[in-house]
Amino acid sequence: MLFENVSAETLGNIYVGLLGLAVLLYAILDGYDLGVGVLIPPREEKFRDDMIASIGPYWDANETWLVLAVGLLLIAFPEAHSEVLQSLYIPATIMLLGLILRGVSFDFRAKVVQVHKRKWDLTFKYGSLLTTLAQGYMLGIYVTGLRTDLWAQGFALLSAIGVTAAYAFIGSCWLILKAENNLQAKAYYWARRGLFALSIGIVAVSLANLTLHDDVRDLWLSSTVGYVLMAIPVACFLLLSLCGVLLKKLPDAGGKGEWMPFAIALTVFVLCFTAFGVSYYPFVIPGHLTVQDALSDANSLRFLLVGVVIVVPCILAYTAMVYKIFSGKSEKLSYY
């Protein structure tokens, strides 16, 4: 059988790597379109139309990575999947409600009479906000090792605000890349405000994170790997400082360098996720359940790996194709 010589340890690393990739791509791709949804202004209809048009060709496909991540968690780490959903079923339900509101309102806003369009636009906005807050809260509880004490709840609320700020920031950077004229100018304004909130959030979450698990604190403060990990917040600070300078200068640059804020936001996301992954490996639930403890039957995973090595590259290729086809400035959406 293909992959029959792959050890259980290697299988665990492969599947946790694929799970990490799916979560990272979801956070970046669906993160920016959730951020655009959060930023939708209640009063400027032209802005709302153009903002939704900027994510129209992508937003539904971006959620594929969430489905893949949940599927990989269920297949490869069923015990972890069970514990996570048992602990987080309420915020997970709220997140799904937000995603449903987004999907319904995206279609209904284009079909209803004009007088009701604003209501569906706001439904899209608040569905996006509900989703981002729920995801941030779930991330916070997950990082604590699924704790439920007061400190864990406080950290989860901080994480909810931080994730929402991060999504709003990368969403505004996406609008800088895709929008024009007044909306682009407004996106620069949103990005400057979001940059400050994101910076505060990264510092607050990083410091609070050191108090959660002794192993993580020792890794950061008492090991050689800690020097590399410490370099990541420094690199994020430098990149965000550079972004702050660019956000002031690019509006007068005649369209040059519009891609740079989004590229910097993407890089910061990757760096933060890398620090998170290195800090908590080999745990699939931080401080509680390791990859090998939660791993499913090795023979089943070897069999499923055949499908994984086909499906994941296909999804990556499809995603790349979509972004290539719809590159450049966004155009008005057409439903007919």
N, C-alpha and C positions, 0 to 999 in steps of 0.2 A: 504493500500500500504506500502511496505517496506520502512523504513526511513521517514514515513509520520510525525513523531513527531520531526524530526530534524529541528531546527530553522534556519532561514535565516542567522543569525550571525554565527552559528556553521557551516553551509554549506560554508559560505565565508572562514572561517578559514581552513576547510578541503581542499577546492580547492586551496587556496593560498599556503597551506602547500605542496600539491601534485605538484603544479607548481614549488615551490622552490626546492623540491626533484628532479624533472626532470631536472631543470636547473643545479643544483649542480652535478648530476651524468653525465650530458652531459659535463660540464666543466672539470670534472676529466677524464672521459673515452675517449671522443673525443679529450679532451685537450692534452693528452699525444700523441695520434697518429697524431694530427696536429703538435705537437712539433717535433715529429720524422720527419715528412715531411719537416718542416722548416729547420731542421738541415742537410738534405741530402746534401752531398758534391758533387760538380760538377764533380770532376775528378776521385775519387776512385770508380770504378764500383763494386768491391767486397763489399765495405761498403754499397753502395746503395742497392744491392741485399739483403744483410743481414738485413739492416734496414727495408726495406719494408716487408721482411719475418717476422720480429718481430711483426708487426701489422696486417699482412695478415688475420689471423683468426678472428680478432676483429673489425677492423675499420668500416666496413659497419654497423654492428649491433650497434656500439656505437652511431651512428647518430639517432637511434630509439628514444633516449631521447630528441633530438631536435624536432622531429616530435610530440612527446607526449606533450612537453612544449607548442609548438605553438597551438596544438589542445586544450589543457586545457585553454589557454588564450582566444581562440576564443569562446569556449563553455561557460566558466564560467564568463569571463569578456569581453564581446563583445565590449563594448564602449572603454575599454582600448586597446583592439586588434586593433580597427579601428584607434585610435589616434596614437598608436605606429607605425603602418605601414604607415600611412599618413606622419608622420614626418621622418621615416627612410627607405622609400622605395628605395632610391638610394643605401645606404650602404647595405641594405638587398639584393638587386639585385646583388650587387658586391659579397656579401658573397655566394649567390647561384651559381654565376658564378664560384667562387673558388671551391665550392663543386663539381660542374659538372666537372671541369677540373681534380680534384682529381680522381673522379670515372672513367672518360674516360681513363686517363693516366695509372691508376692502371691496367686496363685490356690490353690496347694497348701495354704497355711496354713488356708484355710477348708474344705478337703475332707478332710484327714487326721484320723485319730483324735486325741483330745486329747493323748495322751502324746507325739506327734510334733510338735505344733503349735509348741512353743518352738524346735525345730530349724529350722523354716522361717522363723520370725520372725528368728532370728539369721542365717539365710542372707540374708534381706532386708536386715538391718543391714549385714552385711559386703559384700554386693553393692553397697550404696549407698556404703560407704567405699571400696571398690575403684574405683568409678566416679569419685568426687570426686578421689581422689588421682591417678588416671590423667589426668583432665581438667586438673587443676592442673599436672601435669608437662608435658603437651602444650602448654599455654599458655606455660609457661616456656621450653621449647625453641623454640616458634614466635616468641616475642618476641625471642629472641637472633638470629633470622634462620636458624634450623635448624642452629645450631652444635652441635658434639659435644665441645668441649674441656671441661676440668675445671671452669672457671668457669661455663660454660653449664649443666653438669650440677648444680652447686651452686645456681645460680639456679632451675633447674627444680624441684629438691627444695624450695626455699623457697616457690616458687609453689604446689606441690602442697599443702603445709601451709596456706598462706594461703587458697587456694580452699576447702579443706575447712573451715577456720575460718569463712570467709564464709558458706558454705552452712549450716553448723550454726547460725550466728547468725540468719540470715534464717528458717531452719526453726523455731527456738525462738520468734521473733517471730510466725510464722504460728500456732504452737500457742497463744500468748497470745490471739490473735484468735479461734481456733476452739474452744479447749478450755474446760473449767470445773473448778472445785473443785481437788482435789489435783494434777491434771495441769497445770492452769494455773499453780498455785503453783510446781510443778517447772519449768515453762517459763520463768518469771521468773528462777529460779535459773540455768538454762542460759543464758539471754540475757545475764545479768550477766557470767558467765564468758566467754561467746563475744564479748561486746563488747570486753573487754580483749585477747583474742587477735586479734580483727579489727583493732583499732587498731594493735597492734604489727606485724601483717602489712602493713598499708597503708604504714606508715612504712618498714619494711624493704624492701618491694618498690619503693617510690618512689625510695629512695636508690640501691638496686642498679640500677634501671632507667637512671639517669643515666650509669652507667659502660658501658653496652652499645653505644650508638651515638652518634657525635659529633654527628650532625644533631639528634638528640633533645636532647642536652645543650645545644647551642647554642640550640635553640628555647626551652628552658625558662629558660636563664640569660642569653641575650644578645639576645633579641628582645622586641618589644612584646607579642607573643602570650604570652610567658612570664609576664607579669603576670596574665593571665587564667588560665593554667594553674596558676600558684602559688596562685591564689585557691581552686582546687578542693580541694587537700588541707586548706586552712584551713577551708573550708566543711564538709568531711567531719568534721574534728576537732570543730567546733562542734556539728554535728548529733549526733555520737556522744556528746558530752558531755551534750547535752540528753537523749538517749536514756538515758544512765546515770542521770540525775536521775529521769526518768519511771519507769524500772524499779524504783526504790526507793519511789516514791509511789503508783503505780497499783494495787498489790495492795490498798491500803486505800481506793481511790476508788469502791468499789461498782460496778465494771463500766464506769465511764466512761473513755473514752480508750483502750480496749484496742487500737484500730486504729493508734494513733500509733507504737508501736515498729516495726510492719511497714512503715508508710508511710515512716518514717525510713530503715529498712534498704533499702527500694526506691530511695529518693532517693540514698542513698550509692552503690548499685550503678550507677545512671544516671550520677552524677557521675564515678565512677572510669572507667566505660566511655567517657564523653565525653573525658576526659583522654587515655585510651589512643588513641582514634580520631584526635583532633587531633594527637597527638604523632607518629603513624606515617603519616598520610596524606601523600603518595599511594601508599604502599607497600602491596601486598597480602601480601607477605612482607617483614617489616621489614628495611630495609637491603640488600635483595637483588633484589626484583622489584616493579616499580611496577604500578599498575592498568592503564595503557595497554600496558605490555609483556606482561602476562599475559592481556589481553582477547581473547575469542574473536571469531569473524567477526561483523562489525557487522550484516550482513544477517540472519544467523541470530538475533542478539540482538533485532533489531527485530521479527522475527516472533514470537519467544517472549515479548516484552514484552506482547503482546496477552493471552496466557494469564496472565502474572504479575499484570497489573492486575485480573484477575478473581479469581484464586485467593487472593492475599494478603488482600484485603478480606474474602473469605469466611471464611478462617481466623481473622482478627481478630474478625469478627462472631460466629462460632461460639464462640470463646474467651470473649468478653464474655457471650454467652448462658449458657454453662455456669456462669460465676462468679456471674451474677445468679440463676440457678435455685437453686444450692446455697449461696447466701449465708447468713449467720447461723452459729450454732453447729453443729458437726458432729453427725451422728446415727450410730447403729450401722449398720454395713454389713449388707445382706441379700443372700444369694446364691440365694434360692429364690423 
